[in-house]
């Protein structure tokens, strides 16, 4: 059950012709009818057919759901045999994801009022771990961030920790709160510091922090991404530009605040012996990290609303991406229980010369290690991985209602509307699922829909 990482593809995959399912003779009558109804209807039907699960599978699309369906019970049994319990939040999220779109759990029934063709859609699982449902959750979170931001330049700050601390976060999930609060401590002190006047006015920055627990290689690597408005606002509503951040001060202050908070938490929640071990580690980190922890906070030109929206949208997408995209999975060998995938090292991002880059890394991994790497990043139930601070906080005493917003209300309303399952399919895959090949829109038939939780069979 070892993991092998190489700079070359370790298996020989012969490319095969792209499978166009819409060319199947059994479907030609639908495409002909769609063509008669108009070009847009034909194009919609063409895209709908070629995005069916069967068509995707024929084109070697590998889903994370498929890997878990095949191996989850065996993985659970193995964990039980070695007395390694799985968190309940993990079990719930994974098993919900496995049952996503499972007709046994319920479905919606649509019928065309013209030709009587039907469309049946399985119910969503609403698990953040699910590729499809998780994307909706992340898009909703991105919309909320966009709705909150005011019309001022913003900056992206990344806060990282020493690798020797990662095991503590993995073992004690409550430490993630201390990580968030350490960032809050630093950015509050940047503005208020020792100034009694600034504290009295409650002068604050506005920022939104998102927790990432993974690197591109999927290993446990907790860090915080912060989107921060480059201005301060106080209780009177007075706004002042603020765009200077002292890197040395940020690094050292962040390290000091995090280590202090971690030690206080551990001292109150673990044995004296373990707390003493952390104290020794803390002292060692102070000796070795004279410049503090790595904090990246580049200033990006934001002269107009278009540029500001660009940086905000980038951070929303970046902070919301999952630990593993299915497009990175090269092959799933179900017979030998192996998964092959790749990642591009983060270190290469800042290197311009291609010859100096590490290059794409290819991973060969057992299903056990692959599943273990993925599920460790599932948060506890009810834990918010994105939090709002300063004048962006939900219960802030500073009123920003009168501040010009980055996005107008009609744009936010449109973004929210696009979260519906139908609009997301149109946006992502270029087809309307309930637009019939005859050109009519299918209607839901309530009496033919099925909801397992309320069925007689399930009691």
C-alpha positions as CSV (number, residue, x, y, z in Angstrom):
1,X,0.0,0.0,0.0
2,X,2.8,2.4,-0.8
3,X,2.7,5.6,-2.9
4,X,5.1,6.0,-5.8
5,X,5.7,9.5,-7.3
6,X,7.6,9.8,-10.6
7,X,8.3,12.5,-13.1
8,X,7.1,10.3,-16.0
9,X,3.8,8.4,-16.6
10,X,4.5,4.9,-15.1
11,X,2.0,3.1,-17.3
12,X,1.5,2.8,-21.1
13,X,-1.9,4.2,-22.0
14,X,-2.8,3.9,-25.7
15,X,-5.0,6.7,-26.9
16,X,-8.3,5.6,-28.4
17,X,-10.7,7.4,-30.7
18,X,-13.2,9.7,-29.0
19,X,-16.5,7.9,-28.5
20,X,-19.4,9.9,-29.8
21,X,-22.4,8.3,-28.3
22,X,-24.8,10.5,-30.3
23,X,-23.8,8.5,-33.4
24,X,-25.3,5.4,-32.1
25,X,-28.1,4.2,-34.4
26,X,-30.5,3.8,-31.5
27,X,-30.4,7.5,-30.9
28,X,-30.6,8.8,-34.4
29,X,-34.4,9.4,-34.3
30,X,-33.9,11.8,-31.4
31,X,-31.2,13.8,-33.2
32,X,-33.3,13.9,-36.4
33,X,-36.3,15.1,-34.4
34,X,-34.1,17.7,-32.7
35,X,-32.7,18.9,-36.0
36,X,-36.3,19.4,-37.3
37,X,-37.1,21.5,-34.2
38,X,-34.1,23.8,-34.9
39,X,-30.3,24.1,-34.6
40,X,-30.4,25.1,-30.9
41,X,-32.5,22.0,-30.0
42,X,-30.2,19.8,-32.0
43,X,-27.1,21.2,-30.3
44,X,-28.8,20.7,-26.9
45,X,-29.7,17.1,-27.6
46,X,-26.2,16.4,-29.0
47,X,-24.6,17.7,-25.8
48,X,-27.1,15.9,-23.6
49,X,-26.5,12.5,-25.2
50,X,-22.7,12.8,-25.1
51,X,-22.7,13.7,-21.4
52,X,-24.6,10.6,-20.4
53,X,-22.8,8.5,-17.8
54,X,-22.3,5.7,-20.4
55,X,-20.7,8.1,-22.9
56,X,-18.4,9.5,-20.3
57,X,-17.3,6.1,-19.2
58,X,-16.6,5.0,-22.7
59,X,-14.3,8.1,-23.0
60,X,-12.3,6.9,-19.9
61,X,-13.8,9.5,-17.5
62,X,-13.1,8.2,-14.0
63,X,-15.3,9.3,-11.2
64,X,-14.3,9.5,-7.5
65,X,-17.8,8.1,-6.8
66,X,-17.0,5.0,-8.8
67,X,-13.7,4.4,-6.9
68,X,-15.5,4.7,-3.5
69,X,-18.5,2.5,-4.6
70,X,-16.0,-0.3,-5.4
71,X,-13.8,0.1,-2.4
72,X,-15.5,1.9,0.5
73,X,-16.8,-1.2,2.4
74,X,-13.4,-2.9,2.1
75,X,-11.7,0.3,3.3
76,X,-14.0,0.5,6.4
77,X,-13.5,-3.2,7.2
78,X,-9.7,-2.7,7.1
79,X,-9.8,0.3,9.3
80,X,-11.9,-1.6,11.8
81,X,-9.5,-4.6,11.7
82,X,-6.5,-2.3,12.7
83,X,-8.6,-0.5,15.3
84,X,-8.4,2.8,13.4
85,X,-11.9,4.4,13.8
86,X,-13.2,6.7,11.0
87,X,-14.8,10.0,12.1
88,X,-18.7,9.9,11.8
89,X,-18.6,13.1,9.7
90,X,-16.4,11.2,7.2
91,X,-18.7,8.2,7.1
92,X,-21.8,10.4,6.5
93,X,-20.3,12.5,3.8
94,X,-18.8,9.5,1.9
95,X,-21.9,7.4,2.1
96,X,-24.1,10.3,1.1
97,X,-21.8,10.8,-1.9
98,X,-21.9,7.2,-2.9
99,X,-25.8,7.4,-3.0
100,X,-25.9,10.6,-4.9
101,X,-28.3,10.3,-7.9
102,X,-29.2,6.7,-6.7
103,X,-32.8,6.2,-7.9
104,X,-33.4,3.9,-4.9
105,X,-33.0,7.1,-2.7
106,X,-35.5,9.1,-4.7
107,X,-35.9,10.9,-8.0
108,X,-37.8,13.6,-9.9
109,X,-40.0,12.6,-12.8
110,X,-40.4,14.9,-15.9
111,X,-42.6,14.3,-18.9
112,X,-42.8,16.2,-22.3
113,X,-46.3,17.6,-22.8
114,X,-45.9,17.1,-26.5
115,X,-44.2,13.8,-27.4
116,X,-44.5,12.2,-23.9
117,X,-40.8,11.5,-23.7
118,X,-39.5,11.3,-20.1
119,X,-36.5,12.5,-18.0
120,X,-35.8,11.1,-14.5
121,X,-33.3,12.8,-12.3
122,X,-31.9,11.2,-9.1
123,X,-31.9,13.3,-6.0
124,X,-28.7,15.2,-4.9
125,X,-26.8,14.1,-1.8
126,X,-25.9,17.6,-0.7
127,X,-22.5,16.3,0.6
128,X,-19.6,18.8,0.4
129,X,-17.4,15.8,-0.4
130,X,-19.5,15.0,-3.6
131,X,-17.9,16.3,-6.8
132,X,-21.2,17.7,-8.1
133,X,-22.9,18.8,-4.9
134,X,-19.7,20.1,-3.5
135,X,-19.2,22.3,-6.5
136,X,-22.7,23.9,-5.8
137,X,-21.6,24.5,-2.2
138,X,-18.4,26.1,-3.3
139,X,-20.2,28.2,-5.9
140,X,-22.7,29.4,-3.3
141,X,-19.8,30.3,-1.0
142,X,-18.1,32.2,-3.8
143,X,-21.4,34.1,-4.4
144,X,-21.6,35.0,-0.7
145,X,-18.0,36.3,-0.8
146,X,-18.7,38.4,-3.9
147,X,-21.9,39.8,-2.4
148,X,-20.0,40.8,0.7
149,X,-17.1,42.6,-0.9
150,X,-17.1,46.4,-1.2
151,X,-15.8,48.4,-4.1
152,X,-12.1,48.8,-3.0
153,X,-8.9,47.1,-4.0
154,X,-8.4,43.6,-2.4
155,X,-5.4,41.5,-1.7
156,X,-4.7,37.8,-1.3
157,X,-2.7,36.7,1.7
158,X,-1.6,33.1,2.2
159,X,-0.6,32.0,5.8
160,X,1.4,28.8,6.1
161,X,2.7,26.9,9.2
162,X,5.8,24.9,10.0
163,X,5.6,21.2,8.8
164,X,6.3,20.0,12.3
165,X,2.9,21.3,13.5
166,X,0.8,19.5,10.9
167,X,0.3,16.4,13.0
168,X,-1.2,18.4,15.9
169,X,-3.9,19.8,13.5
170,X,-4.6,16.4,12.2
171,X,-5.0,15.0,15.7
172,X,-6.8,18.0,17.3
173,X,-9.3,19.4,14.9
174,X,-10.2,22.3,17.3
175,X,-6.8,23.8,16.5
176,X,-8.2,25.0,13.2
177,X,-10.1,27.6,15.2
178,X,-6.8,28.8,16.7
179,X,-5.3,29.0,13.2
180,X,-8.2,31.3,12.1
181,X,-8.0,33.4,15.2
182,X,-4.2,33.8,14.9
183,X,-4.7,35.4,11.5
184,X,-7.5,37.6,13.0
185,X,-5.1,38.6,15.9
186,X,-2.4,39.7,13.5
187,X,-4.6,41.7,11.2
188,X,-6.4,43.4,14.1
189,X,-3.1,44.4,15.6
190,X,-1.8,45.7,12.3
191,X,-4.5,48.5,12.5
192,X,-5.1,49.0,16.2
193,X,-1.8,47.9,17.7
194,X,-1.1,50.0,20.8
195,X,-3.2,53.0,19.6
196,X,-5.9,53.7,22.1
197,X,-7.7,56.0,19.6
198,X,-7.9,53.3,17.0
199,X,-9.2,50.8,19.5
200,X,-11.8,53.3,20.8
201,X,-13.0,53.9,17.2
202,X,-12.9,50.1,16.6
203,X,-11.0,50.8,13.4
204,X,-10.8,47.5,11.5
205,X,-9.8,45.9,8.2
206,X,-12.4,43.7,6.5
207,X,-11.2,40.2,5.4
208,X,-12.5,36.8,4.6
209,X,-10.4,33.7,5.5
210,X,-10.7,30.2,4.0
211,X,-9.1,27.1,5.4
212,X,-7.3,24.7,3.1
213,X,-6.1,21.4,4.7
214,X,-4.3,20.1,1.6
215,X,-1.5,20.8,-0.9
216,X,-1.6,19.8,-4.5
217,X,-0.2,16.4,-3.6
218,X,-3.3,15.9,-1.3
219,X,-1.1,15.5,1.8
220,X,-2.3,17.2,5.0
221,X,-1.0,20.7,4.9
222,X,-3.3,23.2,6.7
223,X,-3.0,26.8,5.7
224,X,-5.2,29.9,5.4
225,X,-6.1,32.0,2.3
226,X,-7.3,35.5,3.2
227,X,-9.1,38.0,0.9
228,X,-8.6,41.4,2.4
229,X,-10.0,44.8,1.5
230,X,-7.3,47.4,1.3
231,X,-9.0,49.9,3.6
232,X,-10.1,50.5,7.2
233,X,-13.5,51.5,8.4
234,X,-14.4,52.6,12.0
235,X,-17.6,52.8,14.0
236,X,-18.4,56.2,12.6
237,X,-18.2,54.8,9.0
238,X,-15.0,56.7,8.2
239,X,-13.1,54.8,5.5
240,X,-9.3,55.1,4.9
241,X,-7.1,53.4,2.3
242,X,-4.7,50.9,3.8
243,X,-2.3,49.0,1.4
244,X,1.0,48.7,3.2
245,X,1.7,45.4,4.9
246,X,5.1,44.8,6.5
247,X,6.0,41.2,5.5
248,X,8.6,40.8,8.3
249,X,6.0,41.9,10.9
250,X,3.3,39.6,9.4
251,X,5.5,36.6,9.5
252,X,6.8,37.0,13.0
253,X,3.5,38.1,14.5
254,X,1.6,35.2,12.8
255,X,4.1,32.6,14.2
256,X,4.0,34.1,17.7
257,X,0.2,34.3,17.8
258,X,-0.3,30.8,16.5
259,X,2.3,29.1,18.7
260,X,0.9,31.0,21.7
261,X,-2.7,29.9,20.9
262,X,-1.7,26.3,20.2
263,X,0.2,26.0,23.5
264,X,-2.7,27.5,25.5
265,X,-5.1,25.1,23.9
266,X,-2.9,22.0,24.3
267,X,-2.0,22.8,27.8
268,X,-5.7,22.9,28.7
269,X,-6.7,19.8,26.8
270,X,-3.9,17.2,26.8
271,X,-1.6,15.6,29.4
272,X,1.2,17.6,31.0
273,X,3.8,15.3,29.3
274,X,2.4,15.9,25.8
275,X,2.0,19.7,26.5
276,X,5.7,19.7,27.6
277,X,6.7,18.1,24.3
278,X,4.9,20.8,22.4
279,X,6.6,23.5,24.6
280,X,10.0,22.0,23.6
281,X,8.9,22.0,19.9
282,X,7.7,25.6,20.2
283,X,11.1,26.7,21.6
284,X,12.9,24.8,18.8
285,X,10.7,26.6,16.1
286,X,11.4,30.0,17.6
287,X,15.2,29.2,17.4
288,X,15.0,27.9,13.8
289,X,12.4,30.3,12.3
290,X,13.9,33.7,13.1
291,X,12.0,35.3,10.3
292,X,8.6,33.7,11.3
293,X,6.3,31.5,9.2
294,X,6.0,32.0,5.4
295,X,3.3,34.6,4.6
296,X,2.7,35.5,0.9
297,X,0.9,38.8,0.3
298,X,1.7,40.3,-3.1
299,X,0.1,43.6,-4.1
300,X,-1.8,43.4,-7.3
301,X,-2.8,46.4,-9.4
302,X,-6.5,47.1,-8.9
303,X,-7.4,50.5,-10.5
304,X,-11.0,49.8,-11.5
305,X,-13.9,47.6,-10.7
306,X,-13.1,45.1,-13.5
307,X,-9.6,44.5,-12.0
308,X,-11.0,44.2,-8.5
309,X,-13.6,41.7,-9.6
310,X,-10.9,39.7,-11.3
311,X,-8.8,39.3,-8.1
312,X,-11.9,38.6,-6.0
313,X,-13.2,35.9,-8.5
314,X,-9.8,34.3,-8.6
315,X,-9.6,34.0,-4.9
316,X,-13.2,32.7,-4.7
317,X,-12.3,29.9,-7.2
318,X,-8.9,29.2,-5.7
319,X,-10.1,29.0,-2.1
320,X,-13.0,26.8,-3.1
321,X,-11.2,24.2,-5.2
322,X,-11.4,20.5,-4.0
323,X,-8.5,18.4,-2.9
324,X,-8.8,16.3,-6.0
325,X,-10.2,17.1,-9.4
326,X,-11.5,14.1,-11.4
327,X,-9.7,15.4,-14.5
328,X,-6.4,14.7,-12.7
329,X,-7.1,10.9,-12.5
330,X,-5.4,9.2,-15.3
331,X,-6.5,5.6,-14.7
332,X,-8.3,3.5,-12.1
333,X,-7.2,-0.2,-12.2
334,X,-10.2,-1.9,-10.4
335,X,-8.6,-5.4,-10.7
336,X,-5.3,-4.5,-9.0
337,X,-6.9,-1.8,-6.8
338,X,-4.6,1.0,-8.0
339,X,-5.2,4.7,-8.9
340,X,-3.0,6.8,-11.2
341,X,-3.1,10.6,-11.1
342,X,-0.9,13.6,-11.4
343,X,-0.3,17.0,-9.8
344,X,1.7,20.1,-10.8
345,X,4.0,21.2,-7.9
346,X,3.2,24.5,-6.3
347,X,6.9,25.4,-6.3
348,X,6.9,25.6,-10.2
349,X,4.4,28.5,-10.1
350,X,7.0,31.2,-9.5
351,X,9.6,29.7,-11.9
352,X,9.7,31.2,-15.4
353,X,12.4,29.0,-16.9
354,X,10.8,25.7,-17.9
355,X,14.2,23.9,-17.5
356,X,14.3,24.9,-13.8
357,X,10.9,23.5,-13.0
358,X,10.3,20.2,-11.1
359,X,7.6,19.4,-13.7
360,X,4.4,17.4,-13.5
361,X,4.4,14.6,-11.0
362,X,2.7,11.2,-11.6
363,X,1.4,9.3,-8.6
364,X,0.8,5.5,-8.4
365,X,-1.3,4.7,-5.4
366,X,-3.3,1.9,-3.9
367,X,-7.1,2.5,-3.4
368,X,-6.5,2.5,0.3
369,X,-4.0,5.3,0.3
370,X,-6.0,7.3,-2.2
371,X,-9.2,7.1,-0.2
372,X,-7.3,7.8,3.1
373,X,-5.8,11.0,1.6
374,X,-9.1,12.3,0.3
375,X,-11.3,11.7,3.4
376,X,-8.9,13.3,5.8
377,X,-9.9,16.7,4.4
378,X,-13.6,16.2,5.2
379,X,-14.4,18.8,7.9
380,X,-16.5,18.0,11.0
381,X,-20.3,18.6,10.6
382,X,-21.2,22.2,11.1
383,X,-17.6,23.5,10.9
384,X,-17.3,26.6,8.7
385,X,-14.1,26.6,6.5
386,X,-14.8,30.2,5.4
387,X,-15.1,32.9,8.0
388,X,-15.7,36.7,7.9
389,X,-13.8,39.2,10.1
390,X,-13.5,42.9,10.8
391,X,-16.1,45.0,9.0
392,X,-17.0,41.9,6.9
393,X,-18.0,39.9,9.9
394,X,-21.7,39.0,10.0
395,X,-22.2,40.6,13.4
396,X,-19.8,43.5,13.1
397,X,-20.7,46.7,14.9
398,X,-19.3,48.6,11.8
399,X,-22.1,49.2,9.3
400,X,-21.0,48.9,5.6
401,X,-24.5,49.0,4.1
402,X,-23.8,52.5,2.7
403,X,-20.5,51.4,1.1
404,X,-20.6,50.9,-2.6
405,X,-20.6,47.1,-3.3
406,X,-18.4,45.4,-5.8
407,X,-21.4,43.8,-7.5
408,X,-24.8,45.3,-8.1
409,X,-27.8,43.5,-6.7
410,X,-29.1,42.3,-10.1
411,X,-25.7,40.7,-10.8
412,X,-25.8,38.9,-7.4
413,X,-29.4,37.8,-8.1
414,X,-28.3,36.3,-11.4
415,X,-25.3,34.5,-9.8
416,X,-27.7,33.0,-7.2
417,X,-30.2,31.9,-9.9
418,X,-27.4,30.1,-11.7
419,X,-27.0,27.8,-8.7
420,X,-30.0,25.7,-9.7
421,X,-29.2,22.2,-11.0
422,X,-30.7,23.0,-14.3
423,X,-28.7,26.3,-14.8
424,X,-25.5,24.7,-13.6
425,X,-25.8,22.0,-16.3
426,X,-26.5,24.6,-18.9
427,X,-23.5,26.6,-17.8
428,X,-21.1,23.7,-17.4
429,X,-22.1,21.2,-20.1
430,X,-24.1,23.4,-22.5
431,X,-27.4,21.5,-22.4
432,X,-30.7,21.9,-20.7
433,X,-31.7,18.6,-19.2
434,X,-35.4,19.1,-19.5
435,X,-35.5,20.6,-23.0
436,X,-37.0,17.7,-25.0
437,X,-35.7,16.7,-28.4
438,X,-39.0,17.8,-29.9
439,X,-38.4,21.4,-28.7
440,X,-40.8,21.5,-25.8
441,X,-39.8,21.9,-22.1
442,X,-40.6,18.9,-20.0
443,X,-42.9,19.3,-16.9
444,X,-42.5,17.7,-13.5
445,X,-45.1,15.1,-12.6
446,X,-45.4,15.3,-8.8
447,X,-47.4,12.1,-8.4
448,X,-44.6,10.1,-10.3
449,X,-41.7,11.5,-8.3
450,X,-40.2,9.3,-5.5
451,X,-38.7,10.3,-2.2
452,X,-37.3,7.3,-0.3
453,X,-37.5,8.9,3.2
454,X,-41.2,9.2,2.9
455,X,-42.0,6.0,1.0
456,X,-44.0,3.1,2.5
457,X,-41.3,0.7,1.7
458,X,-38.9,2.6,4.0
459,X,-41.6,2.9,6.7
